[in-house]
């Protein structure tokens, strides 16, 4: 089966990464970093799309 997700590489501030890891570890069912980052990016993009719509 072909992989549906594309591998990407980027740098994160160590403090942000630590907070992310701590948050994930505190969840009753810890999600993957991929799932958390995808959800955050989708929310960020969606909220910015809503703000940038022209009347």
Order of alpha helices (4+ residues) and beta strands (2+ residues): alpha-alpha
